[in-house]
Structure formats: C-alpha cells, structure tokens
C-alpha cells in the first residue's frame, strides 16, 4: 500500500441532493424542509441510531454526510476530523437565544449543548469510535490550501492515519456540505489543494 494519501471518497449535500463520488445517489423535492430532507436521508441509509433525532441540524448534516461517505466502511480509530464553515453554530445559537428571550419558556439544555460547532465532531467521534485529533475552523469560504497544510502536518507526523475533512455550513441562507475521506487507499485523486477545491466546486447548482 502507498504511503501517499489520496482523496479516496467524497460526498456533497446541496440542493436536497446527496452526491457520492460525483454521482447523485439520493434526492428529494427542493422545497422540502431541511429537517425533513435529513430524515429522508436517514431512512434511505437504513440505519438505526436513535441519537440522530436529538441532534441539532448542523450535527445531523455532518452525521448524514459521513454515513453516505463511508457506506458500511469501518473507519480506522486514528482518523482525524478537520472541518470548516462560515457560520459556526449560528442556527442553533439563534434558536437558543430565542428560548432565553421567551418569558414563558425555560432555556433548553438540549439546545444549549449544541451551541458550539465542534459538538458535531464529538457526535462523529462517538458514532465511529475515533480517538485522534479533531478541529473545527471558522472561515469566510472553503479554504482548501489551509486544510491541506493542516492535514499534511497531521499525516506526516503520524498523529493520524486517515482523515475526514471538508466544509459543513448551515445558516439562514441554507446549507452546503462537502466532505472527503483521506486515506492511503490507491484510488481517487492525490491529496492536493487543487483537487480538493475542484471536488468542492462541483454541483453548485442542481442538474
């Protein structure tokens, strides 16, 4: 097996479509609410993970995207999680602020626990029993060069054997998810900023 890491799988969630390795594998009507789209994805995956229903929307997006990305693969416990977005956990923060402002209701602890974007990393680590580094960075846009430098440092120093990296964004304007699986498998494309960016920029609009 090669010591060079490759982008061995990719998944995109945009416009109520799931695009796995550059092929649409699931879609719903574009006017379906995001929560219902994610529920439909969960049912399509035919998995049983009751905690899914307790997650906030950002965590559900990360969970669903990762399930499609892996498709029955078992992750190496030394798989790092490195994600970016532009809005942090703003959608959940807004919901929690609304519960604080409502004089007739008590702030919800179940909502408060998700008011950090890195909670999704914890959910994924628990689901897949990951035991190595994870990080969630806030950036105005997808920064492939930054991710590559960070990943190459982790992988070259053997702090991680593999990685899931990408963009996991949710705000008032909608959602945009791109995740890639980085492994030593001899398939896919080389781990470069250009290749990562090219994968991300596919399927910007619905076909």
C-alpha positions as CSV (number, residue, x, y, z in Angstrom):
1,X,0.0,0.0,0.0
2,X,1.2,3.5,-0.8
3,X,2.4,5.9,1.8
4,X,0.9,8.8,-0.2
5,X,-2.6,9.8,1.0
6,X,-5.4,10.2,-1.6
7,X,-8.9,11.7,-1.7
8,X,-10.5,8.3,-1.8
9,X,-14.2,9.3,-1.5
10,X,-16.2,12.5,-1.5
11,X,-19.8,13.4,-0.6
12,X,-21.8,16.6,-1.2
13,X,-25.1,17.7,0.2
14,X,-26.6,20.6,-1.7
15,X,-30.0,21.5,-3.2
16,X,-31.6,18.5,-1.5
17,X,-29.3,16.1,-3.3
18,X,-26.7,13.6,-2.0
19,X,-23.8,13.3,-4.4
20,X,-21.5,10.5,-3.6
21,X,-18.2,10.2,-5.6
22,X,-19.6,12.5,-8.2
23,X,-22.9,10.6,-8.7
24,X,-26.4,11.6,-7.3
25,X,-27.4,8.8,-5.1
26,X,-30.4,10.4,-3.3
27,X,-32.6,13.4,-3.8
28,X,-35.9,14.9,-2.7
29,X,-38.0,17.9,-3.8
30,X,-36.1,21.2,-3.3
31,X,-39.0,22.8,-1.4
32,X,-38.8,20.1,1.4
33,X,-37.8,21.5,4.8
34,X,-34.2,20.7,5.7
35,X,-35.2,18.7,8.7
36,X,-37.5,16.5,6.6
37,X,-34.8,16.1,3.9
38,X,-32.3,14.9,6.5
39,X,-35.0,12.5,7.9
40,X,-35.5,11.1,4.4
41,X,-31.7,10.6,4.0
42,X,-31.6,8.8,7.4
43,X,-34.4,6.5,6.2
44,X,-32.6,6.0,2.9
45,X,-29.5,4.9,4.7
46,X,-31.5,2.3,6.6
47,X,-29.5,2.8,9.9
48,X,-30.7,2.6,13.4
49,X,-29.1,5.3,15.6
50,X,-31.7,6.9,17.9
51,X,-29.4,9.7,19.0
52,X,-29.8,11.2,15.5
53,X,-33.2,12.6,16.4
54,X,-31.8,14.6,19.3
55,X,-29.1,16.3,17.3
56,X,-29.3,19.9,16.0
57,X,-29.4,20.5,12.3
58,X,-25.6,21.1,11.9
59,X,-24.8,17.8,13.6
60,X,-27.4,16.0,11.5
61,X,-25.9,17.3,8.4
62,X,-22.4,16.1,9.4
63,X,-23.8,12.8,10.5
64,X,-25.8,12.1,7.3
65,X,-22.9,13.2,5.1
66,X,-20.5,11.0,6.9
67,X,-22.8,8.0,6.8
68,X,-23.0,8.3,3.0
69,X,-19.3,9.0,2.7
70,X,-18.4,5.8,4.5
71,X,-21.2,3.5,3.2
72,X,-20.6,0.5,5.5
73,X,-16.8,1.1,5.8
74,X,-15.3,0.9,9.2
75,X,-13.1,3.8,10.0
76,X,-9.6,3.5,11.4
77,X,-9.8,4.8,15.0
78,X,-6.9,7.1,14.1
79,X,-9.0,9.1,11.6
80,X,-8.8,12.8,12.2
81,X,-11.8,15.1,11.7
82,X,-11.0,18.5,10.2
83,X,-13.9,20.7,9.2
84,X,-14.6,24.3,8.3
85,X,-17.6,26.6,8.0
86,X,-18.5,30.3,7.9
87,X,-21.3,30.4,10.4
88,X,-20.2,28.3,13.4
89,X,-23.3,27.0,15.2
90,X,-25.3,30.2,14.4
91,X,-28.5,28.3,13.5
92,X,-28.5,26.6,16.9
93,X,-27.3,29.8,18.7
94,X,-30.3,31.7,17.3
95,X,-32.7,29.0,18.5
96,X,-31.2,29.0,22.0
97,X,-31.3,32.8,22.1
98,X,-35.0,32.7,21.2
99,X,-35.6,30.2,24.1
100,X,-33.9,32.6,26.5
101,X,-35.9,35.6,25.3
102,X,-39.2,33.7,25.7
103,X,-40.6,34.7,29.1
104,X,-43.0,31.8,29.0
105,X,-40.3,29.1,28.5
106,X,-37.1,27.9,30.1
107,X,-33.8,27.8,28.1
108,X,-33.4,24.3,26.7
109,X,-30.3,22.4,27.9
110,X,-30.7,20.0,25.0
111,X,-30.3,23.0,22.6
112,X,-27.6,24.7,24.6
113,X,-25.3,21.6,24.3
114,X,-25.1,22.2,20.5
115,X,-24.1,25.9,20.7
116,X,-20.6,25.1,19.7
117,X,-19.8,23.9,16.1
118,X,-17.3,21.3,17.3
119,X,-20.1,19.3,19.0
120,X,-20.6,17.7,15.6
121,X,-17.0,16.4,15.9
122,X,-17.9,14.8,19.2
123,X,-21.0,13.2,17.7
124,X,-19.0,11.7,14.8
125,X,-16.2,10.5,17.1
126,X,-18.7,8.7,19.3
127,X,-20.5,7.2,16.3
128,X,-17.3,5.9,14.7
129,X,-15.2,5.4,17.9
130,X,-12.5,7.8,16.7
131,X,-9.6,8.5,19.0
132,X,-7.4,11.1,17.4
133,X,-7.3,14.8,16.6
134,X,-10.2,16.9,15.5
135,X,-10.7,20.6,14.8
136,X,-13.4,22.9,13.5
137,X,-12.2,26.1,11.9
138,X,-14.3,29.2,11.0
139,X,-13.6,30.8,7.6
140,X,-15.4,33.1,5.3
141,X,-15.1,30.5,2.5
142,X,-13.8,27.0,1.9
143,X,-10.0,27.2,2.2
144,X,-8.5,24.1,0.6
145,X,-4.8,25.3,0.9
146,X,-5.3,25.7,4.7
147,X,-6.8,22.3,5.1
148,X,-4.1,20.7,3.1
149,X,-1.3,22.2,5.2
150,X,-3.1,21.2,8.4
151,X,-3.8,17.6,7.1
152,X,-0.3,17.0,5.7
153,X,1.2,18.0,9.1
154,X,-1.1,15.5,10.9
155,X,-0.5,12.7,8.5
156,X,3.3,13.2,8.0
157,X,3.9,13.3,11.8
158,X,1.7,10.2,12.2
159,X,-0.8,11.9,14.5
160,X,-3.5,10.5,12.3
161,X,-3.6,7.6,9.8
162,X,-6.5,9.0,7.8
163,X,-8.9,11.9,7.9
164,X,-12.3,13.2,7.1
165,X,-12.1,16.9,6.1
166,X,-14.2,19.5,4.3
167,X,-16.9,22.1,4.6
168,X,-20.0,21.8,6.8
169,X,-22.0,25.0,6.7
170,X,-25.5,26.0,7.8
171,X,-27.0,29.5,8.1
172,X,-30.2,31.4,7.3
173,X,-29.4,31.1,3.6
174,X,-29.3,27.4,3.6
175,X,-26.7,24.6,3.9
176,X,-23.6,23.5,2.0
177,X,-21.8,20.3,2.8
178,X,-18.7,18.8,1.2
179,X,-16.7,16.0,3.0
180,X,-13.8,14.0,1.7
181,X,-12.3,10.8,3.0
182,X,-8.5,10.9,3.0
183,X,-6.7,7.5,3.1
184,X,-3.7,5.6,1.8
185,X,-6.0,3.6,-0.5
186,X,-4.7,3.6,-4.1
187,X,-7.9,5.1,-5.6
188,X,-9.2,8.6,-6.1
189,X,-7.0,11.6,-6.6
190,X,-3.9,12.8,-4.9
191,X,-4.3,14.9,-1.8
192,X,-3.7,18.4,-3.2
193,X,-5.4,21.8,-2.6
194,X,-6.4,21.9,-6.3
195,X,-8.0,18.5,-6.3
196,X,-9.8,19.2,-3.0
197,X,-11.1,22.6,-4.4
198,X,-12.2,21.0,-7.7
199,X,-14.3,18.4,-5.8
200,X,-15.8,21.1,-3.6
201,X,-16.8,23.3,-6.6
202,X,-18.7,20.5,-8.4
203,X,-22.6,20.5,-8.5
204,X,-23.0,24.1,-7.3
205,X,-26.5,24.1,-8.9
206,X,-28.9,21.3,-9.3
207,X,-28.8,19.4,-12.5
